[in-house]
Amino acid sequence: MRTRVAVVVSALAVASLAATSCDNDEPEPKITLTGQALMDPNNCLPCHDEQFREWSSSMHAYAAEDPVFVAMNKRMLRETNGASADFCVGCHAPMALRLGLTKDGSNLAELPTAVRGVTCYFCHAADAVEGTHNNPIRLADDGVMRGGIRDPIASMPHRGAHSPLHDRESPESSTLCGACHDVVTPHGAHIERTFDEWKNSLYSQPGQLSCGKCHMDGRDGPAALVDGAPVRKLHDHSMPAVDVAITPFFGVEAQREAVQRLLDQTLVTKLCVKQTPLGVVADVTLDNAFAGHEFPSGAAQDRRVWVELFAYRGGEVIFSSGAVEDRKPAAALEDPNLWLLRDKNFTTDGRETHLFWEAARVEEEQLPAAVTADPLDPRFIHSVTRTYPLPAVPDRVTMRVRMRPLDFDLLDDLVRSGDLDPALLDKIPTWNLASGTREWTSEIGFARCLD
């Protein structure tokens, strides 16, 4: 079993290498980390232990280990005869690609952990973003590790400098995230648009929130275990979002808890049960109030968000929608009232596909992001309401908003093609969003909505 715990243990062995630099009292800095030593995340641990452990539990560290990535990359290479060989690995293991250690990601399991995933060096050596998607990040070769600290101290084992690309107080920092979190397929389909969605939202406006402000919580403390290091505003390098590790991995439980907390705070929801001239209805309102982009986002062709609604009378279910069984694809549910949020990808000949290398066109059904804070602007209201017709007056109605980061139509297909271990399907989470869990009872009455 290969986990980041092993990396942490092995990193302790190199602590002596950098200890003289972390603890020395010499007035002049002694640069000991350059070249390949600077590229190895293990060498960050002695001075940046908290950041290293957070990163070690992140999806950035897991990016090349993720068996779904491995399966999709393997299948893409096989079905396209190696065309666009670096399409996936360019973001999932960028240092391995740029160092010439892999051409297509097929040999990643044989490479050192230091070059797999999105490493410390890859982010902190970046000095420019030269495009909008598919990782157009330029790396400097000057040995400088860039960050959000404006006055880095001199007594470090490596050179350091402030960069707006790494400073979450700067909107420019979102371009560094967006470089990989916007993806365009070889056929021109913009299948991941998180950065583009953020750019067109309220959150990209001056004084609002960068990607790091939501996904890298701040705290106060020394940035490094160096004598005299001042208290800084630090960034959480676990960077939770939606995806989680599905194989044994360092910090996986903390990772899941962080994702749950983030999702619980994303939506504002409302449940209203009404008597109308046409009968009794349940109105469900979803407001993407706090995601800095549309929801769901990222690989939205594989993600599923849906509303589960049950109406009861005398203890019996009189209406249900969104009752998706465990291990069953939400999109396969035969339910005319199903409210399902997702993207759909289509091939050049109009066939729906979940294989991204075939995608030439995208149809979106997502919750829109906030675009203005002005209540007089007609765009201020961006919530969406769906009406469910009920067959009779209920005495209780329950609601849940549920989400899967990946659903089983894709995963089952990867199992059938022999690219994914079926035992992993039990590890796929289905999140229940706390803000989307509501219960109406007849005691509340028709005059009141639950929000």
C-alpha positions, -999 to +999 in steps of 0.1 A: +000+000+000+015+033-011+004+063+008+017+098+016+024+086+052+054+068+037+065+101+022+062+118+055+084+092+072+110+092+044+111+130+046+122+129+082+154+113+069+162+144+049+155+167+078+192+168+087+200+181+052+180+213+057+182+215+095+214+236+094+196+261+071+164+261+092+181+267+125+214+283+118+222+317+133+245+329+105+237+364+094+240+355+057+215+330+042+230+297+031+212+285+000+211+247+002+181+238-018+185+243-056+179+223-087+164+188-082+165+191-044+141+220-047+118+200-068+114+172-042+084+179-018+101+158+008+127+186+013+099+211+021+089+191+052+116+202+077+107+238+075+071+237+062+057+208+082+021+220+084+019+229+047+035+196+037+010+176+057-019+196+043-007+192+008+000+155+014-038+150+020-049+171-009-062+161-043-032+179-058-009+153-041-034+125-052-038+137-087-015+110-103-026+083-078-063+087-085-075+054-100-102+071-120-076+094-136-054+063-143-083+045-158-094+074-180-059+081-191-053+044-200-085+042-219-079+075-238-045+063-249-059+030-261-089+044-279-071+073-295-040+054-304-020+078-283-033+110-298-030+139-273-009+117-251-001+145-227-036+158-224-043+143-189-008+141-175-001+177-183-022+187-153-022+155-132+016+151-131+031+182-147+066+179-133+070+143-146+060+155-180+082+186-181+112+167-168+108+142-196+101+113-172+068+105-189+053+112-223+017+100-217+014+091-180+013+054-186+044+048-164+036+071-135+034+042-110+071+035-117+082+071-110+092+086-076+065+102-056+084+134-058+074+140-095+038+126-093+008+148-087+008+186-085+039+192-065+051+221-043+077+231-069+053+231-098+030+257-081+057+278-064+081+280-093+054+294-116+061+329-127+035+334-155+003+320-169+004+322-207-031+311-216-065+302-201-068+264-201-050+230-203-020+242-181-002+270-199+019+277-167+054+289-172+080+278-147+110+299-138+145+283-136+160+308-112+156+287-080+131+311-065+101+297-046+073+322-050+045+328-025+021+353-011+044+367+015+055+402+005+087+403+027+102+368+029+130+365+054+165+360+042+175+330+064+159+304+042+175+273+025+161+286-008+154+319-025+120+333-020+099+361-036+064+376-034+042+368-064+006+380-071+000+347-087+004+331-052-012+358-031-048+349-025-055+386-017-048+392-054-074+384-080-045+375-103-039+344-081-070+328-096-054+326-130-028+302-116-057+279-104-076+284-136-047+273-158-056+237-150-091+240-138-103+251-172-101+223-198-108+223-235-109+190-254-091+183-287-125+188-304-128+222-288-154+215-261-149+236-230-157+207-206-143+223-174-150+260-169-145+267-132-121+296-138-143+310-166-173+308-144-155+326-116-144+354-141-180+360-150-193+360-114-195+386-086-165+370-070-140+382-096-149+418-091-125+441-071-127+435-033-143+401-038-129+365-034-102+347-053-101+309-056-077+308-026-100+328-004-126+299-005-104+269-010-073+279+011-086+290+045-063+315+063-048+313+097-020+331+116+014+315+123+050+313+112+053+303+076+084+282+083+102+266+112+130+292+110+145+311+140+129+346+141+102+337+115+074+363+120+037+355+123+021+355+088-013+348+073-009+312+061-029+293+035-044+259+040-028+236+014-053+208+017-075+228-007-108+209-003-134+211-031-156+181-042-133+151-050-118+128-024-093+100-024-109+065-029-078+045-021-058+044+011-042+078+014-027+101+040-053+123+058-083+109+038-108+112+067-098+148+073-101+155+036-137+141+035-146+162+065-133+193+049-152+187+017-184+181+037-180+214+055-175+233+023-205+217+006-227+222+036-222+260+032-226+263-005-263+266-012-292+285+003-324+264-001-362+268+005-390+244+007-426+257+004-458+235+004-487+254-011-524+250-019-530+264-054-561+266-076-546+236-095-539+216-063-512+212-037-476+217-048-441+217-033-418+245-044-381+238-040-357+268-044-320+264-048-297+294-046-260+290-054-252+317-029-216+309-019-198+290-046-176+314-065-186+297-097-215+276-111-227+245-092-217+218-098-184+228-114-152+213-127-158+179-144-196+186-143-202+160-171-193+134-144-207+151-113-244+148-103-264+171-080-301+163-075-331+170-053-347+141-034-382+149-023-407+127-004-443+136+005-461+115+032-497+112+043-506+090+073-471+075+073-474+064+036-453+079+008-477+096-016-450+112-038-413+108-044-387+123-068-350+119-068-350+085-049-317+074-064-305+040-051-270+034-039-246+024-066-271+034-093-266+063-117-288+093-110-293+099-147-308+064-152-336+071-128-370+070-146-385+100-129-403+127-149-399+152-120-362+146-114-342+178-108-307+168-119-278+193-123-250+183-145-233+188-179-239+167-210-211+162-235-218+154-272-196+140-299-192+156-334-220+135-347-244+144-318-241+113-296-239+119-258-206+108-243-189+108-210-155+101-226-140+136-226-117+130-256-148+125-278-165+157-265-171+184-291-201+202-276-214+208-240-249+214-228-250+229-193-276+225-165-260+241-135-270+266-108-257+300-118-232+319-097-240+353-082-231+381-106-239+413-086-244+425-051-267+453-062-303+444-051-316+469-077-299+450-105-324+425-121-296+399-121-294+400-083-319+372-080-303+341-095-320+314-075-339+286-094-373+272-083-388+239-093-425+230-087-435+195-078-472+185-082-484+165-052-514+141-055-530+151-022-524+173+009-494+158+027-488+159+064-450+158+060-426+166+031-388+159+033-361+172+010-324+166+005-299+180-019-275+152-028-242+152-047-218+127-062-184+139-074-184+111-100-215+090-109-218+054-118-227+057-155-190+067-160-176+044-134-195+013-144-183+019-180-147+020-168-153-013-149-168-029-180-138-018-202-114-034-177-098-001-167-112+003-131-113-021-102-150-027-093-140-028-056-135+010-057-171+017-065-180+013-028-157+042-020-175+068-041-192+092-017-227+106-020-228+139-002-259+152+016-257+190+018-267+202+052-282+234+038-303+213+014-320+192+041-355+204+049-387+190+065-421+205+063-450+193+085-487+202+085-482+220+118-460+245+100-489+252+076-491+264+040-483+300+049-447+294+059-417+284+038-387+266+052-354+284+045 
